[in-house]
């Protein structure tokens, strides 16, 4: 689809340094939402970026900050996969960030 092609073009632009990380992440979620992609495809796309050695940690953190834009079952599946991933410096840092994000979500939920 046109959305898949746009996602692919944006990824190439990101890897070549043509597009800024924040813009990439913003457009990534806009395209995924506009393309009404199936949940399994959303999960696969996000995980492939988060687990990729070619994606800078700062971009991974931007993705994590925007996980709330993904339906909860998919979000929980992504988080579960991160916690099961083979340990590495990036994975360990992402786990810490996810613990903080989940703590914030739980705190917000208990306020409402």
Kinemage of the C-alpha trace (Angstrom):
@kinemage 1
@onewidth
@group {chain A} dominant
@subgroup {mainchain}
@vectorlist {calphas} color= white
{ca unk a 1} P 0.000 0.000 0.000
{ca unk a 2} L 0.989 3.649 -0.197
{ca unk a 3} L 1.439 3.720 3.582
{ca unk a 4} L 3.870 0.802 3.530
{ca unk a 5} L 5.841 2.474 0.752
{ca unk a 6} L 5.932 5.757 2.692
{ca unk a 7} L 7.134 3.905 5.823
{ca unk a 8} L 9.898 2.261 3.818
{ca unk a 9} L 10.960 5.571 2.251
{ca unk a 10} L 11.027 7.263 5.658
{ca unk a 11} L 13.162 4.466 7.103
{ca unk a 12} L 15.683 4.842 4.277
{ca unk a 13} L 15.675 8.616 4.789
{ca unk a 14} L 16.275 8.105 8.515
{ca unk a 15} L 19.165 5.705 7.970
{ca unk a 16} L 20.713 8.108 5.448
{ca unk a 17} L 20.344 11.030 7.848
{ca unk a 18} L 17.952 12.911 5.576
{ca unk a 19} L 15.038 12.920 8.026
{ca unk a 20} L 15.235 13.928 11.695
{ca unk a 21} L 14.496 11.218 14.289
{ca unk a 22} L 11.507 13.084 15.795
{ca unk a 23} L 9.956 13.570 12.375
{ca unk a 24} L 10.538 9.912 11.522
{ca unk a 25} L 8.811 8.724 14.703
{ca unk a 26} L 5.918 11.192 14.319
{ca unk a 27} L 5.345 10.177 10.694
{ca unk a 28} L 5.835 6.490 11.526
{ca unk a 29} L 2.894 6.534 13.934
{ca unk a 30} L 0.797 8.742 11.635
{ca unk a 31} L 1.349 6.345 8.721
{ca unk a 32} L 0.687 3.230 10.808
{ca unk a 33} L -2.554 4.776 12.107
{ca unk a 34} L -3.659 6.156 8.734
{ca unk a 35} L -2.828 2.871 7.027
{ca unk a 36} L -5.054 1.080 9.552
{ca unk a 37} L -2.461 -1.680 9.741
{ca unk a 38} L -3.273 -4.973 11.376
{ca unk a 39} L -2.053 -5.310 14.935
{ca unk a 40} L 0.393 -8.107 14.127
{ca unk a 41} L 2.020 -5.897 11.494
{ca unk a 42} L 2.212 -2.955 13.923
{ca unk a 43} L 3.873 -5.220 16.470
{ca unk a 44} L 6.357 -6.567 13.929
{ca unk a 45} L 7.248 -3.084 12.648
{ca unk a 46} L 7.812 -1.577 16.091
{ca unk a 47} L 9.766 -4.584 17.359
{ca unk a 48} L 11.969 -4.655 14.276
{ca unk a 49} L 12.909 -1.019 14.916
{ca unk a 50} L 13.395 -1.468 18.659
{ca unk a 51} L 15.531 -4.591 18.263
{ca unk a 52} L 17.559 -3.372 15.277
{ca unk a 53} L 21.262 -2.692 15.703
{ca unk a 54} L 20.977 -0.098 12.905
{ca unk a 55} L 18.559 2.167 14.779
{ca unk a 56} L 20.081 4.680 17.181
{ca unk a 57} L 19.045 4.445 20.850
{ca unk a 58} L 17.559 7.962 20.770
{ca unk a 59} L 15.107 6.853 18.078
{ca unk a 60} L 14.199 3.783 20.117
{ca unk a 61} L 13.401 6.029 23.093
{ca unk a 62} L 11.171 8.199 20.907
{ca unk a 63} L 9.341 5.054 19.806
{ca unk a 64} L 8.940 3.942 23.420
{ca unk a 65} L 7.558 7.354 24.375
{ca unk a 66} L 4.879 6.931 21.707
{ca unk a 67} L 3.885 3.342 22.502
{ca unk a 68} L 0.672 4.654 24.065
{ca unk a 69} L -0.494 5.317 20.485
{ca unk a 70} L -0.629 1.573 19.863
{ca unk a 71} L -3.614 -0.502 21.044
{ca unk a 72} L -3.012 -1.895 24.528
{ca unk a 73} L -2.848 -5.612 23.593
{ca unk a 74} L -0.198 -4.863 20.942
{ca unk a 75} L 1.666 -2.530 23.292
{ca unk a 76} L 1.774 -5.220 25.995
{ca unk a 77} L 2.979 -7.815 23.485
{ca unk a 78} L 5.795 -5.477 22.373
{ca unk a 79} L 6.798 -4.812 25.970
{ca unk a 80} L 6.778 -8.541 26.707
{ca unk a 81} L 9.058 -9.225 23.718
{ca unk a 82} L 11.498 -6.530 24.855
{ca unk a 83} L 11.680 -8.071 28.321
{ca unk a 84} L 12.343 -11.497 26.750
{ca unk a 85} L 14.973 -10.199 24.301
{ca unk a 86} L 18.597 -11.288 24.530
{ca unk a 87} L 20.362 -8.936 26.960
{ca unk a 88} L 22.443 -6.122 25.518
{ca unk a 89} L 23.254 -2.590 26.545
{ca unk a 90} L 20.389 -1.167 24.426
{ca unk a 91} L 17.887 -3.794 25.607
{ca unk a 92} L 18.788 -3.235 29.252
{ca unk a 93} L 18.315 0.526 28.884
{ca unk a 94} L 14.991 0.009 27.080
{ca unk a 95} L 13.830 -2.280 29.900
{ca unk a 96} L 14.588 0.449 32.437
{ca unk a 97} L 12.729 3.009 30.324
{ca unk a 98} L 9.750 0.663 29.944
{ca unk a 99} L 9.631 0.106 33.702
{ca unk a 100} L 9.471 3.880 34.154
{ca unk a 101} L 6.798 4.285 31.440
{ca unk a 102} L 4.693 1.483 32.948
{ca unk a 103} L 5.080 3.044 36.392
{ca unk a 104} L 3.838 6.371 35.029
{ca unk a 105} L 0.864 4.685 33.333
{ca unk a 106} L -0.038 2.837 36.528
{ca unk a 107} L 0.270 6.034 38.529
{ca unk a 108} L -1.972 7.897 36.072
{ca unk a 109} L -4.495 5.055 36.095
{ca unk a 110} L -4.692 5.064 39.897
{ca unk a 111} L -5.413 8.814 39.893
{ca unk a 112} L -8.454 8.390 37.615
